[in-house]
Amino acid sequence: MEPNEEIKQGDAGVAGETKEAKFKRLAEQRVAAALDKIRLIGNLASSQYAYNGEQVAKIFSALKGSIEDIEDKFHRTLERKKETFHL
């Protein structure tokens, strides 16, 4: 297995791994992979390609929208945790 390859064991994860450790491990891997893909998008700015402002705006709009969706998802989850009723 490659050093940064995700361990595919469903929700079980690594034996004895805490939820926090699993989150950190997967977040580091997934964010690193996403940043690599974003760098590849940046390579499209090369003079080897022909593009216009509208196309560039669509790329950034899609990326920003996706980031906003993810951010909202995290905030909603955190808010639900705060609203949980306990006796």
Secondary structure as UniProt FT lines:
FT   TURN            3..4
FT   TURN            10..11
FT   TURN            15..16
FT   HELIX           19..42
FT   HELIX           43..45
FT   TURN            47..48
FT   HELIX           53..82
//
